[in-house]
Amino acid sequence: MSAPTPTPRKAFGRLTLPERNFVADALRTETVGGVLLLLAAVAALVWANIPALHDSYESVSHWHVGPASLGLNLSVAHWAADGLLAVFFFVAGIELKRELVAGDLRDPKAAALPVAAALCGMIAPALVYTLTSGAEGGSLAGWAVPTATDIAFALAVLAVIGTSLPSALRAFLLTLAVVDDLFAILIIAVFFTDGLNFAALGGAVAGLVVFWLLLRRRVRGWYVYVPLAVVIWGLMYNSGVHATIAGVAMGLMLRCHREEGEEQSPGERIEHRVRPLSAGLAVPLFALFSAGVAVSGDALAKVFTQPETLGVVLGLVVGKTLGVFGGTWLTSRFTRASLSDDLEWADVFAVATLAGIGFTVSLLIGELAFEDDAAMTDSVKAAVLAGSLIATALATVLLKIRNARYRRLADEEERDEDQDGVPDVYEQDDPEYHLRMARIFEKKAAEHRRLAREKAAARDALAQVPGGAGDRHDGPA
């Protein structure tokens, strides 16, 4: 007997029910965070551009606080970028660990798609920036600025526009963002680390070892881990390595697989508690003190005339879209993966445009790339905002066009005719489901037969009554 032919793997195929539920929960939090992020960015622009308020924005942003003896006398804007974003990267580390042990990234075949899409989605914007800026004699220091995607903003757009996006495409965006964050972390760690303080770095590594040992010994209590995390963060900051790396490292150490009798792993439990802090406070406050750039006709004109800023805009809008879409297509073309029968490549392209919404990490990399040039830093921030806005508008148009098709797919995913709380598409191989459906259809058929008998009896009775419908003559008098 010949071996059965393996079923071809479908890109963007239907998720398992547990993974679908996890994606739905994550999306709800990220969407709320995206809305708050948008409000914070708007507030920053208003605060920084009203003449009567501009000076107060600058004063608050550059007000220093913290112990100078520990090398932590930082401005408020600096605390937001290096301190609060460590919480964001801590959650990113947990997400990455979960994907590696329980999500799509645990299977090399399934991981190939988001990894290739994310990698191409970072290489293409960097090339677009390099070609655009280099051709006009601009600085190449900002090559990494357009490489990052802001998943909170992207999901906020989906919440408003792509309401019927299939869960598989939403999951692809989340996984893509996790891999995107990983590469962004590596870029920050490798390319934006100047001199190293090996004593502080050694202390940070020792703190991480203690953190890991406490986790291994199942020590519990936030009062143990939070002070230790603060110490690790402070040492990492003083080491010369960007302090957000400490958050990622601690997130990766958490156990994200469930053991027998556990409803949630420690990583899932902590992520559930910390994610609202990250999405609802840390990231919006960072946006509040990073997005406050001067917006005027002259400033906007420079965005499209300066080689560096034009490179950022084109990198986000053109490079990101083509990179993510191209990486997905190449993976499908040269591996055994094929596009789901329910989708078309136009759907994938519409989603790829969302990757051009770069904000949080793009702003951070922009500050690091041009930290010695305040004017260029503000111009690059304006370019990030402009590029993200254009990508949002493009994604809105494309998603609106494709949303009717998405709605049909979403309705199919949500249909639950037997009303057992599990969508029917997940029960097609369950004999009990088909028996339940048979009973439901038999009950409906019996009801229709009863109605048919009643209608027929009423019609016959009416026909037998003198002067009734059966005795009418419709001809002329």
Helices and strands as residue ranges (DSSP letters): E 10-11, H 17-49, H 51-61, E 64-65, G 68-70, E 74-75, H 76-78, I 79-84, H 85-101, G 104-106, H 108-135, G 145-147, H 151-160, H 167-191, H 198-216, H 222-239, H 244-253, H 266-277, I 278-282, H 283-290, H 297-303, H 307-314, I 315-319, H 320-334, E 338-339, H 345-352, G 353-356, H 360-369, H 374-414, G 424-426, H 431-464, G 469-471
